[in-house]
Amino acid sequence: ILDPHRIVVGIDTLYTTQRETFTSESQQLIESALQTLHVMNLNKWKQISMRKVTIWLLDITLTLLTE
């Protein structure tokens, strides 16, 4: 089971470290993704939804890193 908080911290760290190499579009994408996950946490959505968003965030991050 993926821990959403750990994923967010990981992506946040990665985002800060790699900030210079991201385009503004990539930055906006990650920011909105993190914001979405935060909102979902606040609303206490079902675990399956959190899992989907977590996988989506990982997918975005991997895509950006391999560009």
Summary of the structure (lengths in Angstrom):
residues: 67
radius of gyration: 11.7
end to end distance: 27.8
largest distance: 34.9
contacts: 167
relative contact order: 0.19
helix: 85%
strand: 0%
